[in-house]
């Protein structure tokens, strides 16, 4: 699973036609660590159709601020540089899959 490491990388992603998911997290966040295996599994499962990336809020403060992330985990579902959906807090694999499938339509 890839990590978003810079604004430049985000800007390139935002300009692409491929839908993407941003998982804002921190290493010290228990719920984030609980969700990580599920997000990794979905990143592998959907790798051909959706880009799923982790964003460490401690390393990417500017991006977290841009998205107004106030709690973690927070997951954004995006297409054409537009936020189509968002989840705050711990969620299930089923819910994530439903939102990814919706993103692909």
CORTALIN-V262409 format. One record per residue. N is the residue number from 1. SS is DSSP state (alpha for helix, beta for strand, coil for the rest). PHI is phi in whole degrees, -180 to 180 (999 if undefined). OMEGA is omega in radians with two decimals (NA if undefined). Layout:
BEGIN
n: [N,N]
ss: [SS,SS]
phi: [PHI,PHI]
omega: [OMEGA,OMEGA]
END
This chain:
BEGIN
n: [1,2,3,4,5,6,7,8,9,10,11,12,13,14,15,16,17,18,19,20,21,22,23,24,25,26,27,28,29,30,31,32,33,34,35,36,37,38,39,40,41,42,43,44,45,46,47,48,49,50,51,52,53,54,55,56,57,58,59,60,61,62,63,64,65,66,67,68,69,70,71,72,73,74,75,76,77,78,79,80,81,82,83,84,85,86,87,88,89,90,91,92,93,94,95,96,97,98,99,100,101,102,103,104,105]
ss: [coil,beta,beta,coil,coil,coil,alpha,alpha,alpha,alpha,alpha,alpha,alpha,alpha,alpha,coil,coil,coil,beta,beta,beta,beta,beta,beta,beta,coil,coil,coil,coil,alpha,alpha,alpha,alpha,alpha,alpha,alpha,alpha,alpha,alpha,alpha,alpha,alpha,alpha,alpha,alpha,coil,coil,coil,coil,beta,beta,beta,beta,beta,beta,beta,coil,coil,coil,coil,alpha,alpha,alpha,alpha,alpha,alpha,coil,coil,coil,coil,coil,coil,coil,beta,beta,beta,beta,beta,beta,coil,coil,beta,beta,beta,beta,beta,beta,beta,coil,coil,coil,coil,alpha,alpha,alpha,alpha,alpha,alpha,alpha,alpha,alpha,alpha,alpha,coil,coil]
phi: [999,-86,-115,-85,-110,-159,-66,-61,-64,-63,-60,-65,-63,-64,-83,-77,-83,-76,-64,-145,-125,-112,-105,-80,-149,-144,-63,-86,-90,-58,-60,-64,-69,-66,-80,-53,-59,-67,-65,-62,-61,-69,-62,-71,-65,-106,-56,-82,-119,-138,-89,-115,-129,-89,-130,-78,-68,-75,-94,-119,-61,-64,-68,-61,-68,-57,-88,54,-73,-109,-144,-131,-71,-130,-122,-109,-111,-130,-152,54,59,-124,-77,-96,-161,-156,-127,-106,88,-65,-142,-98,-60,-58,-64,-61,-61,-59,-71,-67,-62,-63,-64,-81,-84]
omega: [-3.09,3.03,3.06,-3.00,-3.10,3.05,3.12,3.11,3.10,-3.13,3.10,3.12,-3.11,-3.13,-3.11,3.13,-3.07,3.07,3.13,-3.12,3.09,3.12,3.11,-3.04,2.96,-3.13,-3.09,-3.07,-3.14,3.12,3.11,-3.14,3.09,-3.09,-3.02,3.13,3.13,-3.14,3.10,3.13,-3.13,3.09,3.11,-3.10,-3.05,-2.99,-3.12,-3.04,-3.10,3.05,3.12,-3.06,3.03,3.07,3.14,-3.05,3.11,-3.13,-3.08,-3.09,-3.12,3.13,3.10,3.11,3.12,-3.13,3.13,3.11,-3.10,3.10,-3.14,-0.06,2.98,-3.08,3.12,3.10,-2.96,3.08,-3.12,3.12,3.13,3.09,-3.14,-3.13,-3.09,3.05,3.02,3.06,-3.12,-3.12,-3.10,3.08,-3.14,3.14,3.11,3.13,3.13,-3.11,3.08,3.13,3.11,3.12,-3.09,-3.11,NA]
END
